[in-house]
Amino acid sequence: MKRSYLFTSESVSEGHPDKVCDRISDMVVDSYLTQDPLSRVACETLTTTNRVVLAGEVRGPSIAKDEIISRVRDCIKDIGYEQEGFHWKNSNIECHLHEQSSDIAMGVDAGSNKDEGAGDQGIMFGYACRDTEELMPAPIHYSHQILLKMAASRKSGKSDELEPDSKSQITMLYENGKPSKVTSVVVSTQHKEGLKPEEIKEVVKPFVYDSIPGELISELKDDDFYVNPTGNFVIGGPDGDSGLTGRKIIVDTYGGAAPHGGGAFSGKDPSKVDRSAAYAARYLAKNIVSAGLSDECTIQLSYAIGISKPLSIYINTNGTNKVDEQKIEKVLPELFDLSPRGIREHLKLSNPIYEPTAAYGHFGRMPDDNGHFTWEQTDLVEELKKAF
């Protein structure tokens, strides 16, 4: 394994056009799960200048299109868009959701002679490492933190120079496999008309230094700290660029530090293993590292549509394991039911918990009393320790 290298990850804010779409799609999932925990939802969203289009298939309670459209406006308003080119009140919103395919339903639903099947074929990955207390890779974790703090300050009114659309990017030097220092930072943020890049840099700088531990950023040179490199970022959000659900899957996961199976998360109910099995894989990887079985862990799961059990379980610890990897692979299904139903029930994924996942990453977040981010819990640690 390469021990010394530069590695870069990026994040995008909740106001990024693609993240606006993820938020709206996950709002639709939550709306259906609130009324029926077994609802089926696959919702895609498109945004552009003062226009939002929803499409996809659902099965569950009847929710009026006007109600969905009203909730779309609430999402846009909460993100903070009240601009001429994209406004929560004035945007044209179309809803084209329709009934789920009966062929898909037949394969996924449980029956008298079979358990609930996976909602699709595919591969899913989970990852954990010791870069941060959250067991996330450092570049993506700190990139998220910068934008989270900027958004909180903007919404509170303290940083009213900022607008919702922004990006961050961190390059980190790794030495002996561990994060050593930040070598460059890039932040591009939409802002009010009339502000110069150097003024925006002074606004952004405290958020960067508050988000990254001092020992990692103390040597950062001003020439390696880039803010709005194009010089101006007034036109942004869906007015500046169209957005689509599911286009920021690497931002959603590990910033490129681990593989991604290819499927997006947002807009999908937990019968879709693209989402639920990726959460399960992260849960298992995090518990393995937390239990001290390895310092790093990548897990791959694979499924076939309509089949309840995973076709394969693969673990790679990059040589950091304290116990045999094949033994870990054998133990995991004994401790955790990796069928879609088992994942959904163990992690309580049938609850309306998805809207908060739409920005700033699905992993490395804090579980709470409302049932959000259950896959970040480390309640399997003791059982894993006993198994070895």
N, C-alpha and C positions, 0 to 999 in steps of 0.2 A: 504494500500500500504506500502511495506517495505520502511523505511525511511533512514536507515544506512546500507551500504553494500559495498563490493568491486565489481567492474565491469570492464571487460576487452574487448577490441576490437583490431583487427589487420587490417593492410593494406598491400598491396603488390604493388610493383613498376610496371611501364610500361614494364620492362624487364623480369618480371616473366613470365614463359611459358604460363600460362593461359591468362595473360593480352596481350601477343603478339598476341594470337589468337583472343581475343576480339577486339584488334586494327584492325587486318586484316579484320575481319567480318564487323566491322563498316565502314571501308574504302569501302567495297563492297556496303553497303547500300548507302553511300554518292555518290558513282560513279553512281549508277542508278538514285537516286533522282536528281542529278545534271542535267541529261538529261530529266527526266520525273518525276515530283513531285508525280505522282500517281503510280509509280513503286511498284511492290511487291517483297520483298526480304526476304528470310530466309536462311542465310548463316552460316554454321558451319566450323570451322577451327581446324585442328590438326597440332601440331608441335612436332618434335623430332630431333635427331641429323641431322643437315643439310638437313632437309626435312620439307616441308609444304604441306598439303593437304586441299583443299577447296571442300566442298560439300554442296548441298542445291538446292533450287528452286527459280526461279526468273520469273517475268513477266514485261516486259517493253522494253526499247530500246535494240538493239543488240550491245553488247560490246565484242570485240574480246578477246579470252582467253589470247592471248599474251599481250594485254593491261592490263588486270587484273593482270597477273603475274608480269608485270613490276611495277605495283603499289604496289604489295606485297613486292617486293624488296625495294621500296622506304620506306615503313613502317619499315621494318627491319633495314634499314640504319639509319633512323631518330631515332629509339630507341637506336641504338649504337652498334649493333652486327657486329663485324668484327673479330670473333674468329674462331679458327680451327674447332670447333665442330658446329658452327652456324654462317654463314657469309652471308650477304645480296647478295653478288655477286655469291657465289658458291652453295647455297642451291638448292636442287631439289624441284621444285614447281609444283604441279599438281592442275588443276582446273576442278572440276566435277560438276559445276552448270548446272541445266537443267530447263526446263519450269515448271511453277507452275501447280499443279493439277487442272484440270478443275472443279472437285467437290468442292474444296476449293474456287475457283474463283466464282462459282455460289452462294455460301452462303455469301461471303463477299461483292461482288460488289453491288452497288446501282442499282435499276431497276425502271421501270415505276410505280410499286406499292409498293416499299419498299426503305427505306434509307439504306445507307452503313451499313453492319453488322459487328459485332465484328469478328476478325480473329481467335478467339478460345474461348473456355470456360475457366473459371478460376476465381481466386480471386487475387486481387491486394491490396497492402497496401501503405499508405502514413503516414508520421510521422513528427512532429516538437516539439521542446521543447526549454526551455530557458537556456540550458547549455552554449551556445555560442552565439555570435552576429549573426551568420549564422543560428541560431535556429536548430542546429544539436547536437546530443549527443557528449559530450566532448571527450571520448576515441577514437572514430573513426575519428573525425575531426582532432585531433592533430596527430594521427597516419598517416593520409594522408599528413599533412603539413610537417612532417619530411622527407618523401620520395620525395615529390615535391621539397623541397629545395636541397636534395641530388642530384636529377636528374638534376636540373638546374645547379648546380655547376659542376657536371660531364660533362655535355654537353658543358659548357663554357670553359672547360679545366682547371679550378681551382682545381678540385679534380680528377686528372687523375689516382689516386690510385684505384678509384672505377670502377666497371663494372656494366652493366645494371640491373642485377637480385638482388632484395633486398626485405626485409620484415621489418615491424615494428609492435610493439604491446605495448599497454599502459594499465596498470591497475590503476584504479582511485578509491579512497575512496569517497563515497557519504555519506554526513551527512545531515540529515533533507531533504533528497531528492535532494540535490544540490552537485555538484562536489566540494570536499574539498581539496584534494591533490593527486598527483601521487605517488603511492607506488612502482611501478616497471616499467621499460622500457626495451624492448627487440628490438634490431636491428640486423638483419642478412643481410650482404651485400657481394655480389660477389666482389672480389678484384684481383689486379695483383698478380702474383706469387712472393713469397719471403717476404711478409709482415706478421708480427706477430699480434696476436689478440689485444695486448695492443697498437700497432701502429694504427690499424684500429679504435680502440676505441677513440683515440685522434682525428682522422679524423672526426668521426661521432658525437662526443660530441657537437660541436657548433651547428649543425643542430637541435639536440634535444632541447637544451636550447633556441635556437632562435624560436622554433615552439610552445613552451608551455609557457603560462604566468608564470612569476616568482613566483607569490604567490602560484601557484599550484605545482611547482617542486622544490622549495627552500629546502624542507626537504628530498629530494631523497638521499638515501645513495648509495655510490659507489658500495656496494655489491648487490644492487637491480637494478643496471644498467648493463644489459647483452648485449654484442656485440659479434656476432659470437660464440655462446656457444660451437659449435663443434670444434672450434679451427682453422678451415681452410675452405675457401669457394672460391676456384678458379674455379672449374668446376661448371657451373651454366647455367641458361637459358634452352632452349630446349635441349641442349646437356646433361644437368644434370638430367632433368626430362621432360617427355612429357607434352604438354599443350593442352587444349581443350577450345573452346568457352563456356562461361557460367558457369564455375566452381567456380567463386568467387562472387556469388550473395550477400552474406552478406557483403563482402567488398564493393560491389557496392552500398549498401543501407545504413543501419544504424548501422552496426557493431554488430548486435544482440540485440540492444536496443529496437527494434520494430519487429513485425512479418514480414515475407516475404512470398508472395503468392506462390512461388515455381518456377515461370518462370524466365528465364534469360532475359536480355535486349539486349545485343549486337548481331548484325547480323540480327535484325528484323526491318522492316519498320513500320511506325506508325499505320498501320491497325491492327497490332498485339497488342491487349490490354495488354498483358504481359508487354509491354513497355509503351505505351501511357497512359493507365489508371493508372499505377504506378506513372508516371509523374504528371498526373492530381490530384491524391490523395495527393502527396507531395505538390503540388501547393495550394490545398485547406487547408490542415493542416497548412501550413506555414502562409497562410493569416488569418486563424482563430486565431492562436497564436499572430500574428502581430497586429490583431485588438483588442486584449485584451479580447477575449471571453473565453480564457483558457490559462493556462501556459504550457500545454502539450496536444497533440492531436494525436490520432491514427485514421485513416480512412480506412475502408475496402470497396472496390467495388467488385461486382461480375458480370460476363457476361456469355452469352451463344453464341456459334458460330452462326453467321448469324443474330443475334438479335441486334438491334441498341441500345436499352436502357439498363442501368444496371438493374440487377434483384434485387439488394439490395444495400443499403447505410447504413453503420454502423459507429458510432462515439463513441470513448471512450476517455475521458479526464483524467482518473485516479483521479477523484474528484477535479480537478483544475478548473472546468468550472465556469464561472460567469453567464452564461445563461443556460437554459435547453438544454440538448444534443439532445433530440428529436426534438426540435424546429430548432436546427442547421441542423439536418438531413433533415428536411422538406424544409428549405430555400435554401440549396445548389443547388438542381436541377433547382430552379427558377433563380439563378444567373449564373449558368454555365451549358451549354448543355453537358451532360456526354455521349452522343453517340460518337462512334469513329470519325465521321465527326466533331462533335462539339468540341471534344478535339483537333483534328488535326488542325482545323482552329483557335481556340482560342489561342493555344500555338504555332501556326505556325510550326508544326512538319513535314510538307512536304518538308522543306528545308534540304539541305545536312549539317546537324549540329552535326552528331553523332560521328565522329572520336575522338574529344576531350573528349567525355564521357567515353572512353574505360578504362581509368586508373584514379586513385585517387578519385573515387566516382562520382556517377551521381547526388548527392545532396549536398547542402551546397556550391555550386560553384557560381561564379559571372556571372550574365547575361551580355552580351556585345552587341555592335552595329552590330555584324555579325549574331545575332539571336541565339546564343548558350545559353543554360540553361534558356530558357524562363519560365520554370516552377518554377524558383527561384524568379520571380518577386512578388511583394506584391501589385499589382494594384487592387486587389479586396477588400482591407481593408475598404475603405470608404463605399462601398456598403454593406459590412457585418455590419459595425457599424450602418448604417441607418436602416437595417433590424431589429435591436434590440434596 
